[in-house]
């Protein structure tokens, strides 16, 4: 992703704390979890979605969850590994 897009996303997130509730880089799971998810799903996640996971870890926009990887065994997570709507990435 370009730095312009990254900066715009960060601005939108910081300007809308009443709507956007994301984690932080301190909350992120490691790249090893992302690779495990890709292996389990059978495809590589989009680069922009990996950026999101590494930057915000997950969260919500309004009442809608932007799905994440929680660093918990995939079979024990409610809903399975991921419920991904990749149309936004």
URCOR-V252356 format. One record per helix or strand of 2 or more residues. SS is the DSSP state (@ for helix, = for strand). FROM is the first residue (numbers start at 0). TO is the last residue. If there is no record, write none. Layout:
((SS,FROM,TO) (SS,FROM,TO))
This chain:
((@,2,14) (=,19,21) (@,24,26) (@,30,40) (@,46,54) (=,58,60) (=,63,65) (@,73,75) (@,85,87))
